[in-house]
Amino acid sequence: MTDPDPQDFVFTAHDEQVYRLALHATGSLGYIWNVSSGAVEWFGDIESALGLEATQLPRTLAGWQAVIHPEDHDNVMSLMMQAVKAGRSFDLAYRVLRGDGQVRFWRERGSPYVDDVIASQVVVGACTDVTAQQHTEAQLRQAQKLEAVGLLAGGIAHDFNNLLSVIQGYGELLREEFSEHASGVELVDEVLHAVRRASSLTRQLLTFSRRQVLQPRVLNVQAVLRDMTGLLRRVIGEDLLLALHTDDDTPDINADLGQIEQVIMNLVVNARDAMDRGGEVELRTGRCANGWAFIEVCDTGAGIPEHVQARMFEPFFTTKPSGRGTGLGLSTVHGIVHQSGGTIQVDSTLGKGSTFRIELPPATASEVVASHPTPASAAAVRGQLILLVEDEPIVAALLRRLLRDLGYEVLVANAVPEAISVLGRSQRFPDLVITDMIMPGGSGRDLADHLAVSHPAVPVLFMSGYTADMLDRHGGGISPHMAFLEKPFTLDTLARAVRDTIARGPVAST
């Protein structure tokens, strides 16, 4: 195709000035395309938009086709030529390749007509870079997906957590019936392991949708990592080394222990999966220049390609084979870190490994004071009376049995009005009230408010399988000083929470 002849276009100086001003106001690049000769005249700095040198783009249809993304090229040209042949306008969205390798999203609108002056069909159109809009729309779709998943998880969390509580509770009771090496004990252990995995998956879904109930407290970062070392060694296997390097100057943080443990576990598992032929996982802690605490998880694995780094924190994105990854691990880590007020960065080189660095704000002086431990928990006192308020019969039956096995006497009510009635008939004050947060006929907070007047010396232990936003809307929410059990919980967790709450005594529920 020959270079375009300037006579192909008849455009007065005034027309051109108005056209250029109009295009500049819209942020678009205009063109006139002579269909017969293939000549294309651009209005605007087309080379700059495409990352090319001045006059580098041929002023022909073939020159323009060359910058269209190969995966979009055939479809774009087919739709465009069909519209031109039919004499109708077209509106196309596609990708272009810049000279520096960047991919940009463009939108092109054009209208064909017959120019009587040059006796040829001409297309007048404009191209607009809509990359920013595409990214915004992608973020919106991602947010909508997260919201949908969060709503789904939140909707099933209560019933699912109640069922997990029952399976775990009776599973632990069954486990106690077996000696350590009895036949069949490994089957019960597998059931309990599956319950923990199911519970962890639910927490992951709730975490990145920010619906998980948080129980932040002051944590010694070094102690958290040291306590996890044994478990982490078992997780990574015998063919990998685990090294722990903590700095005594590492600040304490105010965060949810379970979430921080989940962050470390997810990053260590990812590090393990990056090393197929042995290697080392190193955990480091210290103080940042700005006074924050940092945690680093380093591996000597294959490294992470740049295109993967750009998407690695997206929910459901995974490079693992089908069935080996949910795509929730790193998105959960990202959600937890940001929910805790921190940041996360990745430094990775192909063939040399990766380092994930988490930075978290230090605990404030007031948070440290508030975290001072309550008096040491006494062992369960046989015969202490507990009023259990739970509207789900199977959960109530399980908790009643567990508490009785721990040596407590138990009264059971299935709603707030019944609980008040039971209290009125009882010959003695209970030593503790354990109540679900959301129930028909009143919430656990309603019951606590009643107890604050009728039985002010009785402490209250709240529990729930609902999500944080549901508790905020219908249960009065969770305040930091309230004794709270998140379902599902283990027998040990229940026993410790009961002892601690009785030892601490009553506190205000607001």
C-alpha positions in Angstrom: 0.0 0.0 0.0 1.4 3.4 -1.0 1.7 6.4 1.3 -1.5 8.5 1.4 -1.8 11.4 -0.9 -2.6 14.7 0.9 -5.3 15.3 -1.7 -7.2 12.3 -0.3 -8.6 14.6 2.3 -10.4 17.9 1.9 -10.4 19.6 5.3 -10.4 23.4 5.8 -8.1 25.0 8.4 -11.2 26.2 10.4 -12.7 22.7 10.3 -9.4 21.1 11.5 -9.0 23.6 14.3 -12.6 22.9 15.6 -12.1 19.2 15.2 -8.8 19.2 17.1 -10.2 21.3 20.0 -13.3 19.0 20.3 -11.1 15.9 20.4 -8.7 17.5 22.9 -11.7 18.3 25.2 -12.7 14.6 25.1 -9.2 13.2 25.6 -9.6 11.2 22.3 -7.6 10.8 19.2 -9.5 11.4 15.9 -8.9 10.1 12.5 -10.2 10.2 8.9 -9.8 7.0 7.0 -10.1 6.8 3.2 -11.5 3.4 2.7 -10.5 3.1 -1.0 -6.8 4.2 -0.6 -6.3 3.0 3.0 -4.9 6.4 4.0 -5.4 7.4 7.6 -5.0 10.9 8.9 -4.7 11.2 12.7 -5.6 14.2 14.8 -3.7 14.1 18.1 -0.3 12.7 19.1 -1.0 9.1 18.1 2.7 8.1 18.5 2.9 9.4 22.1 -0.3 7.5 22.9 1.3 4.3 21.6 4.8 4.8 23.0 6.3 5.2 19.6 8.8 7.7 18.1 7.5 10.6 16.1 6.1 9.7 12.7 6.9 6.0 13.4 3.3 4.8 12.9 2.5 4.5 9.1 -0.5 6.6 8.2 -2.3 3.6 6.7 -4.9 1.1 7.7 -2.2 -1.6 7.8 -0.2 0.5 10.1 -3.1 0.8 12.5 -3.9 -2.9 12.3 -0.3 -3.7 13.4 -0.8 -2.2 16.9 -4.1 -4.0 17.6 -3.6 -6.9 20.1 -3.2 -10.1 18.1 -6.0 -11.8 20.1 -8.4 -9.0 19.2 -7.3 -8.2 15.7 -9.5 -10.5 13.6 -12.7 -9.8 15.5 -12.1 -6.0 15.4 -11.4 -5.9 11.7 -14.3 -8.1 10.9 -16.8 -6.0 12.8 -15.4 -2.8 11.4 -15.5 -3.9 7.8 -19.0 -5.2 8.2 -20.1 -1.9 9.5 -18.3 0.1 6.8 -19.8 -2.1 4.1 -23.3 -1.7 5.5 -22.8 2.1 5.9 -23.5 2.1 9.6 -21.6 3.4 12.6 -19.6 1.1 14.9 -18.5 1.1 18.5 -15.6 -1.2 19.3 -13.6 -2.0 22.4 -10.2 -3.8 22.1 -6.6 -3.9 23.3 -3.6 -2.2 21.6 0.1 -3.0 22.1 2.3 0.0 22.9 5.8 0.2 21.7 7.1 -0.4 25.2 5.1 -3.7 25.5 2.3 -2.3 27.6 -1.3 -3.4 26.8 -3.8 -0.6 26.8 -7.6 -0.8 26.4 -9.1 1.4 23.7 -12.6 2.3 22.6 -13.2 3.3 19.0 -16.2 4.9 17.5 -16.6 5.6 13.8 -19.1 6.6 11.2 -18.7 6.0 7.4 -20.0 8.3 4.7 -19.4 9.1 1.1 -17.3 12.2 0.5 -18.5 13.8 -2.7 -15.5 16.0 -3.0 -13.0 13.1 -3.3 -15.7 10.6 -4.5 -14.7 8.0 -2.0 -16.1 6.4 1.1 -14.6 7.9 4.3 -14.8 6.9 7.9 -14.5 9.6 10.6 -13.9 8.3 14.1 -12.2 8.7 17.4 -10.2 6.4 19.7 -10.2 6.8 23.5 -7.9 5.1 26.0 -10.2 3.5 28.5 -7.6 1.6 30.5 -8.3 3.4 33.7 -12.0 2.8 33.3 -11.4 -0.9 32.6 -9.3 -1.2 35.8 -12.0 0.6 37.8 -14.7 -1.7 36.4 -12.5 -4.7 37.1 -12.0 -3.6 40.7 -15.8 -3.0 41.0 -16.5 -6.5 39.7 -13.9 -7.9 42.1 -15.6 -6.0 45.0 -19.0 -7.3 43.9 -17.6 -10.8 43.8 -16.1 -10.4 47.2 -19.4 -9.0 48.5 -21.3 -11.9 47.0 -19.0 -14.5 48.5 -19.0 -12.6 51.8 -22.8 -12.6 51.9 -22.9 -16.3 51.0 -20.4 -17.1 53.7 -22.1 -14.9 56.2 -25.4 -16.5 55.4 -24.3 -20.0 56.1 -21.7 -19.3 58.8 -24.1 -19.6 61.7 -25.6 -22.9 60.8 -22.3 -24.3 59.5 -20.5 -23.3 62.6 -23.2 -24.9 64.8 -22.9 -28.1 62.9 -19.1 -28.0 63.1 -19.4 -27.4 66.9 -21.5 -30.6 67.2 -19.2 -32.7 65.0 -16.1 -31.4 66.8 -17.5 -31.8 70.3 -18.8 -35.3 69.9 -15.6 -36.2 67.9 -13.5 -35.1 70.9 -15.7 -37.1 73.3 -15.3 -40.1 71.0 -11.6 -39.6 70.8 -11.4 -39.8 74.6 -12.9 -43.2 74.5 -9.9 -44.5 72.6 -6.4 -45.3 73.9 -3.6 -43.6 71.9 -2.8 -46.7 69.8 -6.3 -48.2 69.7 -7.7 -49.5 66.4 -9.8 -46.8 64.8 -8.3 -43.8 66.6 -6.8 -42.5 63.4 -10.2 -42.4 61.9 -11.5 -40.1 64.6 -8.4 -38.0 64.3 -9.1 -37.6 60.6 -12.6 -36.4 61.3 -11.3 -33.8 63.8 -8.7 -32.7 61.3 -11.4 -32.3 58.6 -13.5 -30.2 61.0 -10.5 -27.9 61.7 -9.9 -27.5 57.9 -13.6 -26.7 57.3 -13.5 -24.2 60.1 -10.4 -22.6 58.7 -11.9 -22.4 55.2 -15.0 -20.6 56.7 -12.7 -18.2 58.5 -10.8 -17.5 55.3 -14.0 -16.7 53.4 -15.1 -14.4 56.2 -11.7 -12.8 56.6 -11.3 -11.4 53.1 -14.9 -10.3 53.1 -14.2 -8.6 56.5 -17.0 -10.4 58.3 -15.0 -12.4 60.8 -15.4 -11.7 64.5 -12.1 -10.2 65.7 -10.7 -10.5 69.2 -7.6 -8.3 69.2 -5.2 -8.4 72.1 -1.6 -7.4 72.7 0.7 -10.0 71.2 4.4 -10.7 71.6 5.4 -11.4 68.0 8.5 -13.4 69.0 6.4 -15.6 71.3 3.8 -16.2 68.6 6.4 -17.5 66.2 8.2 -19.5 68.8 4.9 -21.2 69.8 4.2 -22.1 66.2 7.6 -23.5 65.4 6.8 -27.1 66.2 3.7 -27.1 64.1 5.4 -25.3 61.2 8.2 -27.9 61.2 5.6 -30.6 60.7 3.8 -28.6 58.0 6.9 -28.0 55.8 8.2 -31.6 56.1 11.6 -33.2 56.9 13.2 -32.2 53.6 13.0 -28.5 54.3 14.8 -26.5 56.9 13.0 -24.0 59.2 15.0 -21.1 60.7 13.7 -18.6 63.2 15.5 -15.3 63.8 13.7 -12.9 66.1 14.9 -9.6 67.4 14.3 -8.7 71.1 13.5 -5.2 69.9 10.5 -6.4 68.0 7.5 -4.3 69.2 4.3 -6.0 70.6 1.3 -5.6 68.3 -2.5 -5.5 69.0 -4.1 -8.1 66.8 -6.2 -11.2 66.7 -4.0 -14.2 67.6 -5.8 -16.6 65.4 -5.5 -14.3 62.4 -1.8 -13.7 62.9 -1.2 -17.4 63.2 -3.2 -17.9 60.0 -1.1 -15.3 58.1 2.1 -17.1 59.2 0.8 -20.5 58.3 -0.4 -19.5 54.9 2.9 -17.9 54.0 4.9 -20.8 55.2 2.7 -23.3 53.3 3.2 -21.1 50.1 7.0 -21.1 50.8 6.9 -24.9 51.1 5.1 -25.3 47.9 7.7 -23.1 46.1 10.5 -25.5 46.9 10.1 -28.9 45.2 13.7 -30.0 45.8 14.5 -29.0 49.3 15.5 -25.6 50.7 15.0 -23.3 53.7 12.2 -21.3 55.1 13.3 -18.4 57.3 11.1 -16.4 59.7 12.4 -13.1 60.9 11.0 -10.4 63.2 12.2 -6.9 64.1 11.5 -3.2 64.4 11.0 -1.0 61.3 12.6 2.4 61.1 9.1 3.9 61.8 8.7 1.9 65.0 6.4 -0.7 63.5 6.9 -4.4 63.9 7.9 -6.5 60.9 7.5 -10.2 60.2 9.3 -11.7 57.2 8.8 -15.2 55.6 11.6 -16.0 53.3 12.2 -19.0 51.1 14.9 -20.3 48.7 12.4 -21.5 46.1 11.8 -20.8 42.4 10.7 -17.2 42.8 7.5 -15.5 41.6 7.1 -14.2 38.0 6.2 -10.5 37.7 2.8 -11.3 36.0 1.9 -13.6 39.0 3.0 -11.0 41.6 0.6 -8.5 40.0 -2.4 -10.9 40.7 -1.2 -13.0 43.6 -3.4 -11.3 46.3 -6.6 -11.6 44.2 -9.2 -14.0 45.6 -9.5 -17.3 43.7 -6.2 -16.7 41.8 -3.9 -19.6 42.0 -1.1 -21.1 40.0 -1.4 -24.5 41.7 -2.8 -27.5 39.9 -6.6 -28.2 40.1 -7.5 -29.5 43.5 -4.4 -28.3 45.3 -5.3 -24.6 45.8 -8.4 -22.6 46.6 -6.8 -19.2 45.7 -7.8 -17.9 49.1 -4.5 -18.2 50.9 -2.8 -15.0 49.9 -6.0 -13.0 49.6 -6.7 -14.0 53.2 -3.3 -12.9 54.2 -3.8 -9.6 52.4 -7.2 -9.1 54.1 -5.9 -9.9 57.6 -2.9 -7.6 57.3 -4.9 -4.6 56.1 -7.7 -5.3 58.5 -5.0 -5.2 61.3 -3.8 -1.8 60.0 -0.6 -3.1 58.4 1.0 -3.5 55.0 2.5 -6.4 53.0 5.2 -6.3 50.3 6.8 -9.0 48.2 10.4 -9.2 47.0 11.0 -12.1 44.6 13.7 -13.0 42.1 13.2 -16.0 39.8 15.5 -18.8 40.8 16.5 -17.1 44.1 13.4 -17.3 46.2 10.9 -14.8 47.7 10.4 -12.7 50.8 7.0 -11.6 52.1 7.4 -8.7 54.6 4.5 -7.8 56.8 4.6 -4.5 58.8 2.2 -4.0 61.7 1.7 -1.0 64.0 2.9 -1.4 67.5 0.4 -1.7 70.4 -0.4 1.6 72.1 0.3 2.2 75.8 -3.4 2.0 76.5 -3.8 -1.3 74.7 -0.9 -2.7 76.7 -2.5 -1.6 80.0 -5.8 -3.1 79.0 -4.2 -6.4 78.2 -2.9 -7.0 81.7 -3.9 -10.5 82.6 -6.7 -11.2 84.9 -6.0 -13.3 88.0 -4.9 -16.8 87.3 -7.7 -19.2 86.4 -8.5 -21.7 89.0 -9.3 -25.2 88.1 -12.9 -26.1 87.5 -14.7 -26.2 90.9 -16.9 -29.2 90.9 -20.5 -28.3 91.5 -20.3 -24.7 90.2 -23.6 -23.8 88.5 -23.8 -22.7 84.9 -26.9 -21.4 83.1 -26.6 -22.3 79.4 -28.8 -20.3 77.0 -28.7 -21.8 73.5 -31.6 -21.9 71.0 -30.2 -24.8 68.8 -31.1 -28.0 70.6 -28.3 -30.2 69.3 -25.7 -27.6 70.3 -27.3 -27.2 73.7 -27.3 -30.9 74.3 -23.6 -31.1 73.4 -22.6 -28.2 75.6 -24.6 -29.5 78.5 -22.7 -32.8 78.3 -19.3 -31.2 77.9 -19.9 -28.9 80.8 -21.1 -31.7 83.0 -18.1 -33.8 82.1 -16.0 -30.8 83.2 -17.6 -31.0 86.6 -20.2 -28.3 86.4 -23.9 -28.4 87.2 -25.9 -27.1 84.2 -29.3 -25.4 83.8 -30.5 -25.0 80.2 -32.8 -22.4 78.5 -33.5 -22.0 74.8 -34.3 -18.3 74.8 -33.9 -15.1 76.9 -37.5 -15.2 78.4 -37.0 -18.8 79.5 -33.6 -18.0 80.9 -35.1 -15.2 83.0 -37.8 -17.6 84.2 -35.2 -20.3 85.1 -33.2 -17.7 87.1 -36.3 -16.7 88.9 -37.1 -20.4 89.9 -33.5 -21.4 90.8 -32.7 -21.8 94.5 -29.2 -20.4 93.9 -27.5 -17.9 91.8 -25.5 -19.4 88.9 -21.7 -19.0 88.9 -21.7 -18.2 85.2 -24.2 -17.6 82.4 -23.2 -18.9 78.9 -25.4 -17.4 76.2 -25.7 -17.4 72.5 -25.6 -13.9 71.0 -28.6 -14.0 68.6 -31.7 -15.9 69.5 -35.4 -15.6 68.9 -37.1 -13.5 71.6 -34.0 -11.4 72.5 -30.2 -11.3 72.2 -27.5 -12.4 74.6 -26.8 -8.7 75.2 -30.4 -8.3 76.3 -30.0 -11.1 78.8 -26.7 -9.5 80.0 -28.5 -6.2 80.6 -31.2 -8.0 82.6 -28.5 -9.8 84.7 -26.7 -6.5 85.4 -29.8 -5.5 87.4 -31.1 -8.8 88.7 -27.8 -10.7 89.2 -25.0 -8.2 89.0 -22.4 -10.6 90.5 -22.9 -13.2 87.8 -20.4 -13.1 84.9 -21.5 -13.8 81.3 -19.7 -15.7 78.6 -21.0 -14.9 75.1 -20.8 -17.3 72.1 -21.9 -17.2 68.5 -21.4 -18.7 65.1 -22.7 -15.6 63.4 -20.4 -13.1 61.5 -19.3 -9.8 62.8 -21.7 -7.7 60.7 -24.6 -9.9 61.8 -23.6 -9.5 65.5 -23.4 -5.7 65.0 -26.8 -5.5 63.4 -28.7 -8.0 65.5 -26.7 -8.9 68.5 -25.4 -5.6 69.8 -21.8 -6.3 68.6 -18.7 -7.5 70.5 -16.7 -5.2 72.7 -13.1 -6.0 73.5 -13.6 -6.6 77.2 -16.5 -9.1 76.7 -15.8 -12.8 77.2 -16.5 -14.3 73.9 -16.3 -17.8 72.3 -16.4 -18.1 68.5 -18.0 -21.3 67.2 -16.8 -23.9 66.6 -14.5 -24.3 69.6 -12.7 -27.2 71.1 -13.3 -28.7 74.5 -10.0 -27.2 75.8 -11.0 -23.8 74.6 -14.4 -24.1 76.2 -12.9 -25.2 79.5 -10.4 -22.4 79.6 -13.0 -19.7 78.7 -15.3 -20.9 81.4 -12.6 -20.9 84.1 -11.2 -17.5 83.0 -14.6 -15.9 82.9 -15.6 -17.1 86.3 -12.2 -16.1 87.7 -12.5 -12.6 86.2 -16.0 -12.0 87.4 -18.7 -9.8 85.9 -17.9 -6.9 83.6 -20.1 -4.4 81.8 -21.4 -5.7 78.4 -21.3 -2.4 76.7 
